Amino acid sequence: MDWIFLRNYSIARKFFDHFVQLDFVTCNRLDRMDSDAMSVTHKIGNWGLTFGTNLFHGINIKDSQSGMWVFKKEVISKVNLTSDGMPLSEEFKIEAFKRGLRAVEIPVPFHARVGEVKLNTWEDGIWNLWFLVTKMRDFR
């Protein structure tokens, strides 16, 4: 369970209320993000990668990079996950939405991280973008 749930029961309740009826629930951090929650570079990167996810894969999500998601265990047999790194989050969302699973994205508040940011901005961003392009072959 993510730290955000421990801080805000109403978010956890909303998340799990959706989950009962769905296969996959992901969170959109960007619509309700505090101004200091992310650097300008990371905001631009998130926007660009989300735009690329939607454009290349024909889905409509607002935050392809959020790692806040849950799924029912039977979903694993219905998706084709190939990434074990940073692109896993966007891949799971592409798979869930493209394969017609009962999936939804819900907005959640996003606050500044306590502690060090774990991203390698350029390396992770380029790797995610490359993954988006190569993932297109899975749906041809």
C-alpha positions as CSV (number, residue, x, y, z in Angstrom):
1,M,0.0,0.0,0.0
2,D,1.4,3.3,-1.0
3,W,2.2,6.1,1.5
4,I,-0.6,8.2,0.1
5,F,-3.2,5.8,1.4
6,L,-1.8,5.9,4.9
7,R,-2.1,9.7,4.9
8,N,-5.5,10.0,3.4
9,Y,-8.2,7.4,4.1
10,S,-10.7,9.0,1.7
11,I,-8.3,8.4,-1.2
12,A,-7.9,4.8,-0.1
13,R,-11.6,4.3,0.2
14,K,-12.3,5.8,-3.3
15,F,-9.5,3.7,-4.8
16,F,-10.9,0.4,-3.3
17,D,-14.5,1.2,-4.0
18,H,-13.6,1.4,-7.7
19,F,-11.5,-1.7,-7.5
20,V,-14.3,-4.0,-6.4
21,Q,-16.0,-3.5,-9.8
22,L,-12.9,-3.3,-11.9
23,D,-9.9,-5.3,-13.0
24,F,-7.3,-2.4,-12.9
25,V,-7.3,0.9,-11.2
26,T,-4.5,3.5,-11.7
27,C,-4.0,7.0,-10.3
28,N,-3.6,10.3,-12.0
29,R,-1.3,12.4,-9.9
30,L,-0.9,15.3,-12.3
31,D,-4.4,17.0,-12.1
32,R,-4.2,17.5,-8.3
33,M,-0.5,17.9,-7.9
34,D,1.0,20.5,-5.5
35,S,3.1,23.0,-7.3
36,D,6.3,21.8,-5.5
37,A,5.6,18.1,-5.9
38,M,7.7,17.7,-9.1
39,S,10.5,19.6,-10.8
40,V,9.6,21.4,-14.1
41,T,11.8,18.9,-16.0
42,H,9.8,16.0,-14.5
43,K,6.5,17.7,-15.2
44,I,7.5,18.2,-18.9
45,G,8.7,14.6,-19.1
46,N,5.5,13.2,-17.5
47,W,3.4,15.3,-19.9
48,G,5.5,14.2,-22.9
49,L,5.5,10.5,-22.0
50,T,1.8,10.5,-21.3
51,F,1.1,12.3,-24.6
52,G,3.3,9.6,-26.4
53,T,1.4,6.8,-24.6
54,N,-1.9,8.1,-25.7
55,L,-0.8,8.9,-29.3
56,F,1.1,5.7,-30.0
57,H,-1.3,3.4,-28.3
58,G,-4.7,5.0,-28.8
59,I,-5.7,5.2,-25.2
60,N,-6.7,8.2,-23.1
61,I,-5.0,8.5,-19.8
62,K,-3.6,11.6,-18.0
63,D,-0.7,10.1,-16.1
64,S,1.2,7.2,-17.8
65,Q,4.0,7.4,-15.2
66,S,2.2,7.0,-12.0
67,G,3.2,3.9,-10.1
68,M,0.1,3.9,-8.0
69,W,-2.1,1.1,-9.3
70,V,-3.8,-2.1,-8.2
71,F,-5.1,-5.0,-10.2
72,K,-6.9,-8.3,-9.6
73,K,-4.6,-11.3,-9.8
74,E,-6.4,-12.8,-12.8
75,V,-5.3,-9.8,-14.8
76,I,-1.8,-11.1,-15.0
77,S,-2.9,-13.9,-17.4
78,K,-4.6,-11.4,-19.6
79,V,-1.8,-9.0,-20.2
80,N,1.6,-9.3,-22.0
81,L,4.1,-7.5,-19.7
82,T,7.7,-7.5,-20.9
83,S,9.3,-4.7,-18.9
84,D,10.9,-5.1,-15.5
85,G,12.1,-1.5,-15.3
86,M,10.8,2.0,-15.4
87,P,8.5,1.4,-18.4
88,L,6.5,-1.3,-16.4
89,S,4.0,1.3,-15.2
90,E,3.1,2.7,-18.7
91,E,3.2,-0.9,-20.1
92,F,0.7,-2.1,-17.6
93,K,-1.7,0.8,-18.3
94,I,-1.3,0.2,-22.1
95,E,-2.1,-3.4,-21.7
96,A,-5.1,-2.9,-19.4
97,F,-6.7,-0.3,-21.5
98,K,-5.9,-1.8,-24.9
99,R,-7.0,-5.3,-24.0
100,G,-10.4,-4.1,-22.9
101,L,-10.1,-4.8,-19.2
102,R,-12.4,-3.0,-16.8
103,A,-9.9,-0.3,-16.1
104,V,-10.1,3.3,-14.8
105,E,-7.8,6.2,-13.9
106,I,-8.8,8.2,-10.8
107,P,-7.3,11.6,-9.7
108,V,-5.5,11.7,-6.4
109,P,-3.6,14.5,-4.6
110,F,0.2,14.4,-5.1
111,H,2.5,16.1,-2.7
112,A,6.3,16.7,-2.6
113,R,8.3,13.6,-1.9
114,V,9.9,13.2,1.5
115,G,13.4,12.1,0.8
116,E,15.5,11.8,-2.4
117,V,14.0,11.5,-5.9
118,K,14.9,8.1,-7.3
119,L,14.7,9.0,-11.0
120,N,17.6,9.3,-13.4
121,T,15.7,12.0,-15.4
122,W,17.2,11.7,-18.9
123,E,18.1,8.0,-18.9
124,D,14.7,6.9,-17.5
125,G,12.9,9.3,-19.9
126,I,14.6,8.1,-23.0
127,W,14.2,4.5,-22.0
128,N,10.5,5.0,-21.4
129,L,10.1,6.8,-24.8
130,W,12.0,4.0,-26.6
131,F,9.7,1.5,-24.9
132,L,6.6,3.3,-26.1
133,V,7.7,3.1,-29.6
134,T,8.8,-0.6,-29.5
135,K,5.6,-1.6,-27.6
136,M,3.5,-0.6,-30.6
137,R,4.4,-3.9,-32.3
138,D,2.5,-5.9,-29.7
139,F,-0.8,-4.5,-31.1
140,R,-0.2,-4.7,-34.8
